[in-house]
């Protein structure tokens, strides 16, 4: 079978949908808690994870998830330690530091240089069925965990002290969110690449805001925006022969702009 | 469980012993002893940077003390009313959805609680669209829905005018009587808050002094921190209380009437003028949302709701005396 419904397109659509409907579960919190830079830093560290995976001949997901977890946890620890630097500057240092070191590490690997673009911008048309399986298993795990902690995360987002006073533990919830983000980075690296993961987190959630009066509706709208972006981006990529990952992000940006015309509710 | 005070069994809700909080070079709190019992109203007052908010954070468990210990009664339910929510404009939140945090409540319970605190019918409004007074009442409603043993309010009336604050504290006092919940308030609005309290703790990095409102108000340590300019308004509320004893207090009425009548008239005048303005605004809101329901803001002049603020303090002999700490300032401390 060829054309729009070729096997590789179906795999790409399934992989893209898996990531696109999972990212908003974390993306809404990234937006509400102003963690976009945090997402960037974690995602950029993924390139270092790619280098490590190739060096140690591990599956790329494992290396990326491992490095992303370490990165996310060390950011959280450094923010708590207050090094006399604003959080966004600190994250800027870490995000680009991780990216630069990752790029250098990859450049030392024979043959990996050719693949670099795939890890920076994704190569969704090349995903295998086992990639699709990994993506959906991880997606399900993220959705279950965030769904189970939803009320608690929301309370902590509204006011951490209020969460503490209710017997919840906002620190633990934040760690859960952090680990889920690291897992999402690992899932998304083949779909949109390290540089555009934050876009999948932030843009659908931001686009959904004008449509929503409650947190749950914002999540639902963001999932819809994400799904339409994934499919629309793939179609655009097929029709225009444009790179798939950037096309998905471009469609979500177009939806964001369109929904800005809706008066804020 | 309505009244645990007055010679009956007293439940210790929270006790802090020798608590310090030091996370940077300078300690926010050092060696603070604190307790609150069932049914009590305790107010913590202190200047900016005196560690009031830090103490609240320690008590709700948001911060670990760097020294000392905090014990809570097993199964203690806290109804926390934060000073301000950090709700990002990107987070859409209606009043009803907020009341469902951290646990979902039946719609009828939410509506009834909004009614009870005087903001009935606002359930579908966006939280960020509320006025300052409505906002605080919604925060209070959420805390009450948890059926708390202890209601904790952090600067709950910041941004309200004097009339709004007085109404709010009158409501707190009513709720305390209805539910038997203890109340812990943090405030700098000494004149209104202090008169409602069984016990006032004057904080400035450590406990400067504590006791009944009258004793703390006249303590040199307190005056060193706050000056003497605020007790006129306290006198006003006590004065109003003298003229309306028509509600059912179930305790004796021997206040010390040591207020200053010169102050009364000035403050009374300003107070009523400011109040009328606010009254009109709040009543409009109430009518817009529900034309038939009698709003508490329409219930007549404010003085009728104020007497509840003044509690007899003599039924607690153990707290009758002013407690001082050795290293208290008796001259005005340099603070922001």
Interface residues (C-beta under 8 A of the other chain):
Chain A: X31 X32 X33 X34 X151 X152 X154 X155 X157 X158 X159 X160 X161 X162 X163 X164 X165 X166 X168 X205 X206 X209 X212 X213 X214 X215 X217 X218 X265
Chain B: X56 X57 X60 X61 X62 X78 X79 X80 X82 X85 X86 X87 X88 X90 X91 X92 X93 X94 X97 X98 X100 X101 X102 X103 X104 X126 X146 X152
